């Protein structure tokens, strides 16, 4: 019942206030800047809430992130280097899904540290800072484990965050 109430009546409806155009543009700029330092492709998706049917079916934030990873084709990059940073506002959940090219190089604890730093920012009501922290730290992690080789590359995924 708690999940139903949270997704139906939580403050998820303020997504536009929490993520105005200026913030979305800044996130996109940081994603693009980070991608100059590594061979990964980072995609950010922020979802206000899960549909009631999904909650009733038992869909978790991790399930939803995995589905979006597929739907947004984050898995479909040339080097299998896509990473989805997913935030479910209604349930205060953050999930990071990494493609196989990166997942075998980066320990789960490293992704967990990023989500914890983001949670700390969200807990203080700093939505902009929370996502920028995730983008910056994921970019640094990718630069360490999947560094750029200096050759120009095609941007395979949009840098602009997706609000759902």
C-alpha positions as CSV (number, residue, x, y, z in Angstrom):
1,X,0.0,0.0,0.0
2,X,2.9,2.4,0.8
3,X,4.2,2.1,-2.8
4,X,0.8,2.8,-4.2
5,X,0.3,5.8,-2.1
6,X,3.8,7.1,-2.8
7,X,3.4,6.8,-6.6
8,X,-0.1,8.2,-6.5
9,X,0.2,11.1,-4.1
10,X,3.9,11.9,-3.6
11,X,5.4,15.2,-4.7
12,X,6.4,13.7,-8.0
13,X,4.2,16.2,-9.8
14,X,6.8,18.9,-9.1
15,X,9.3,17.4,-11.6
16,X,9.3,20.6,-13.7
17,X,10.0,22.7,-10.7
18,X,12.8,20.4,-9.5
19,X,14.3,20.1,-13.0
20,X,13.8,23.4,-14.9
21,X,15.1,23.8,-18.4
22,X,18.3,25.5,-17.2
23,X,19.1,22.5,-15.0
24,X,18.4,20.0,-17.8
25,X,20.7,22.0,-20.1
26,X,23.5,22.0,-17.4
27,X,23.1,18.3,-17.0
28,X,23.4,17.8,-20.7
29,X,26.5,20.0,-20.9
30,X,28.1,17.9,-18.1
31,X,27.3,14.6,-19.8
32,X,28.9,15.9,-23.0
33,X,31.9,17.2,-21.2
34,X,32.4,13.9,-19.4
35,X,32.1,12.0,-22.7
36,X,35.1,13.9,-24.0
37,X,37.2,12.1,-21.3
38,X,36.0,8.6,-21.8
39,X,34.6,6.1,-24.3
40,X,31.4,5.6,-22.4
41,X,27.9,6.9,-23.3
42,X,26.0,8.2,-20.3
43,X,22.2,8.6,-20.4
44,X,20.2,10.3,-17.6
45,X,16.5,9.5,-17.1
46,X,14.4,11.0,-14.3
47,X,11.0,9.5,-13.8
48,X,8.4,11.2,-11.6
49,X,6.5,8.1,-10.6
50,X,5.6,4.6,-11.8
51,X,2.2,4.0,-13.3
52,X,-0.2,2.3,-10.9
53,X,-0.4,-0.8,-13.1
54,X,3.4,-1.2,-12.8
55,X,3.3,-0.8,-9.0
56,X,0.5,-3.4,-8.8
57,X,2.5,-5.8,-10.9
58,X,5.5,-5.4,-8.6
59,X,7.8,-3.6,-10.9
60,X,10.7,-2.2,-8.9
61,X,12.9,0.8,-9.7
62,X,15.6,-1.6,-10.8
63,X,13.1,-3.4,-13.1
64,X,12.1,-0.1,-14.6
65,X,15.7,1.0,-15.1
66,X,16.5,-2.2,-16.9
67,X,13.5,-1.8,-19.1
68,X,14.5,1.8,-19.9
69,X,18.1,0.7,-20.5
70,X,16.7,-1.5,-23.3
71,X,14.0,0.8,-24.6
72,X,16.4,3.8,-24.8
73,X,18.9,1.5,-26.5
74,X,21.6,2.4,-24.0
75,X,22.9,-1.2,-24.6
76,X,23.3,-0.6,-28.3
77,X,26.5,1.4,-28.4
78,X,29.5,0.3,-30.5
79,X,31.7,-0.6,-27.6
80,X,29.0,-1.8,-25.3
81,X,29.8,1.2,-23.2
82,X,26.4,2.6,-22.3
83,X,25.4,3.6,-18.7
84,X,21.9,4.6,-17.6
85,X,21.6,6.8,-14.5
86,X,17.9,6.4,-13.5
87,X,16.1,8.3,-10.8
88,X,12.6,7.5,-9.6
89,X,11.5,10.5,-7.7
90,X,8.3,9.2,-6.1
91,X,10.2,6.3,-4.4
92,X,13.5,8.1,-3.8
93,X,15.3,5.5,-5.8
94,X,18.5,5.7,-7.9
95,X,19.6,2.9,-10.2
96,X,22.7,2.7,-12.4
97,X,22.7,0.2,-15.2
98,X,25.9,-0.4,-17.1
99,X,26.4,-2.3,-20.3
100,X,28.6,-5.4,-20.4
101,X,31.6,-3.6,-21.8
102,X,31.8,-1.5,-18.6
103,X,30.1,-3.7,-16.1
104,X,33.0,-6.2,-16.1
105,X,35.5,-3.4,-15.4
106,X,33.7,-1.5,-12.7
107,X,32.8,-3.1,-9.3
108,X,29.2,-2.7,-8.1
109,X,30.6,-0.9,-5.0
110,X,31.9,1.9,-7.2
111,X,28.4,2.4,-8.7
112,X,26.9,2.1,-5.2
113,X,29.1,4.9,-3.9
114,X,27.8,7.2,-6.7
115,X,24.2,6.4,-5.8
116,X,24.9,7.1,-2.1
117,X,26.4,10.5,-2.9
118,X,23.3,11.3,-5.0
119,X,21.0,10.2,-2.2
120,X,22.8,12.5,0.2
121,X,22.1,15.4,-2.1
122,X,18.5,14.5,-2.8
123,X,17.9,14.1,1.0
124,X,18.8,17.8,1.4
125,X,16.5,18.8,-1.4
126,X,19.3,19.6,-3.8
127,X,17.9,17.9,-7.0
128,X,20.2,19.7,-9.4
129,X,23.3,18.9,-7.4
130,X,22.3,15.3,-6.9
131,X,22.1,14.6,-10.6
132,X,25.2,16.6,-11.4
133,X,27.0,14.7,-8.8
134,X,26.0,11.4,-10.4
135,X,27.0,12.6,-13.9
136,X,30.3,13.9,-12.7
137,X,31.2,10.9,-10.6
138,X,30.0,8.4,-13.3
139,X,32.1,10.4,-15.8
140,X,35.2,10.2,-13.6
141,X,34.6,6.5,-13.1
142,X,34.3,5.9,-16.8
143,X,37.4,8.0,-17.5
144,X,39.4,5.8,-15.1
145,X,38.1,2.4,-16.4
146,X,37.2,3.3,-20.0
147,X,39.4,6.3,-20.9
148,X,39.3,8.1,-24.2
149,X,41.9,7.1,-26.7
150,X,41.9,10.6,-28.2
151,X,40.2,9.7,-31.4
152,X,37.0,11.6,-32.3
153,X,33.9,9.6,-31.8
154,X,30.2,9.8,-32.6
155,X,27.9,10.8,-29.8
156,X,25.7,7.7,-29.8
157,X,23.1,8.7,-27.2
158,X,21.5,12.0,-26.4
159,X,23.2,14.0,-23.7
160,X,19.9,15.8,-22.8
161,X,18.3,14.1,-19.7
162,X,15.0,12.4,-20.3
163,X,12.1,13.4,-18.0
164,X,9.3,10.8,-17.7
